Amino acid sequence: MKEPQFAIKVLDIDHLGIIAGIIDEMELVEEVNKIVGIKEKESLTPGQVMKAMILNGLGFLSAPLYLFEEYFVGKATEHLIGEGVLPSHLNDDKVGRELDEFYRVGITKLFTAIAIKSAHKFQVKKEIIHLDGTSMYVHGEYEKEGAINQVNEETEINTLEIELEEMKPIEIVHGYSRDKRPDLKQFIIDMIVTGDGDIPLYLKIDSGNVDDKSVFVERLKEFKEQ
């Protein structure tokens, strides 16, 4: 009598299992869901999407957003991200919507909340911190887009003004280049790290022509408030 044969499905984890484990220990998914909020009938929560983005980013792969789900084909997504999560759930529409939500909430707010919680979790000393900025040059014209001209008549003006102020985009322009490429436009990354292990606690993206002296005091105040 022949023994029954069972189909065996092999999925990869690679180095991503270690990263996923650290993310779980940080409680990143829970923190992001708390800040961004969870909508009913979502197949993926905002925190799970961010976790998937981190795994994708540390997968040593550079690809357009529409190929995002292809990266997870053949990988154990249920083990890495959450029960019931399939590569098809990680499509570019879903990721794009969550990126909009992250931007709406505030990237700096999200980053700082996650970083400070992780620092408490892993008992990182925060008595001494360091603040510095660096320039990131880019190729291309990056022409300024015109101001928003059309406004829905039903939208309240005050609410719109507040949202526009909070969601004001950076400008990729020429500025003082720490990379010695004054011919290229750039943007600025301001970061605060701990004296204990240089653990990042705060991240802010600025326009390429921002002067350190004019914004560093404001950055420290904002960090202290959070």
QUIGIHU-V227367 format. One record per helix or strand of 2 or more residues. SS is the DSSP state (H for helix, E for strand). FROM is the first residue (numbers start at 1). TO is the last residue. If there is no record, write none. Layout:
BEGIN
SS;FROM;TO
SS;FROM;TO
END
This chain:
BEGIN
H;16;26
H;28;36
H;46;57
H;65;71
H;77;80
H;87;89
H;92;105
H;107;121
E;129;137
H;157;166
E;186;194
E;200;207
H;212;225
END
